[in-house]
Amino acid sequence: MDNDGPGQAACDKFARKLGLNRCYVVKPDSRDTTRIKDANDALRAGVDMRALIAAAEKLEHQDIATFKHLREQVLHEIRHPDEYNGTPIHTLPELTKVIKGFRKGEMALVTGPTGVGKTTLLSQMSIDVARQGVNTLWGSFEVKNTRLVKKMLQQYHGNALIKPGTADVIDGIHAVADQFQQLPLYFMTFHGGSEVDQVIDAMDFAVYAYDVEHVIIDNLQFMLSRLGRRSGGDFNSRFDQQDLAIEKFRRFATDKNVHITLVVHPRKEDEGVRLGLSSVFGSAKATQEADCVLIIQSDGELKYLDVKKNRYDGQLGIVPVHFSSFTGSYYEPNAEESANLKKRILSKPEYPRFSGR
């Protein structure tokens, strides 16, 4: 393993698979990290390998650490901050500039009005990161997997799958399907109301067996609908159940070092009202636990991605987007149009008046 942040993370993952009590970690002196990256570098540099092996240590308990254990990774992050940015979303470069990509060990929350395109956005993002080799697991509790994958095939192809003016599929549909099948995408088979622990058990297996690094849960309310019926629709009970589920997903992201993207519907708001952190359904726990909160805003005229929380570096912002029915995907306007759209968005009142109010 390389002696850098990603290498140390991979070392930790393999040690936990093999068993912490069975593994020792050999590390060069932290002052030599620019010269010695791995065992080959150490051999070429004439480092005393016996001394390095003799100084090997077991991994610390996963719930306890000292600066000695964190020192090398902290110093490396200070020296090379760009290496700790997350996986970029190439199809949405301006959004990537704001959130710095998806990082392992974090949880992102996505919300927006019903029908605004949350699933469409996430399917596009999942294809984007899967193309970069990020093993991704989908949990689609509202949309059947067949419908989801149909949408994803169009986005992957970047073109309509039906010949214009006909009901016939394009001639190269099997070639598109063959290429899509090579992506490291996995799909849980749950649908509708599901037990949280069963879902997490499936996630745990996928992380172990398929080295999944990104999990998408779409969406939390549908997944918890069975529990809501058991509680007789009691709001306090539903909030408690949602808080518990969020807590479990948050811990899973941290313990397994994977990124979780969680879709949570907003509270019922008047159409066109700009959503905020307090608009997310349930208690404040959802937005408190999330490292990133992304809201798809739409007033019927303009649509934009609104980053309301970014724990990584604190940068917030809005990113205007357009939707192409031809490709089935979102795209960002050019710099000039984007700047003009931002001015229009920011000039609008936070809560526009409606004739019915």
C-alpha angles and dihedrals in degrees: 000000000000116000095242137092098281091042093052090048090052090047090052092049095051092045091054090049092051095039127270093239091059100048136079124189120221113206132176119231109288090234090064098053093111090054104033116047101159144351093287091056090048092052093047090049091053094241115172099256093186090059092048092051092045089054093050115128136202117250114267122252108281091240098046131058139161130204088258089065094042098040101091095046092046093050091046091051090051091051097042110027094160091064089064096056111110131249106298124233100230094191090056106040097163091053089050090054089057103042097026091228133284115315126200115248093034135103123218123197120210123192140161141141120303111280095012093122108264094145091044091053094047094047088053091049093047092054089047095055093038088058086058091055099262108145105228131195121202125207104187107178098164104038121048114245092242092057091044093051091046088058091045092051090058091047091047092049092045091217142069116289092209122070111250113266094008140080092232123113119238118272094245097052094118092051090051090048091049092053093045090051089063092064115104093245125142130184129207112223096221116118130185119345112015138168112261094220092052090052092049090048089056090047090050091052092048092051091050100040102032102024090238111190102177127047125188120200111193104205137357098197094053091047091052096042093103091054090049091057091050091054091054092243093295106165096211091052092048091051091050091050092049092048091051092049092049090049091053093048091047092052091046092054090051099041096044095036094231132133116246121197110197124192114210122177119232127242116269108282133171112273112269096020113137109245124227139182091281090056093072111108116253131018126332091267094092095060093036093056095043120094091202130024117197121184123192102216125197132170094180091264107050130032124197143159111246117200103205098169133025114170093179097072105342096246113147130180150134126262118196114219138185127207123228114206086192094064097022089230142105122249135185121241120239119279096265095048091044092054091050092048091050090054090051092047095048092046092060119093117260091239111024119209121249127202090236095059 
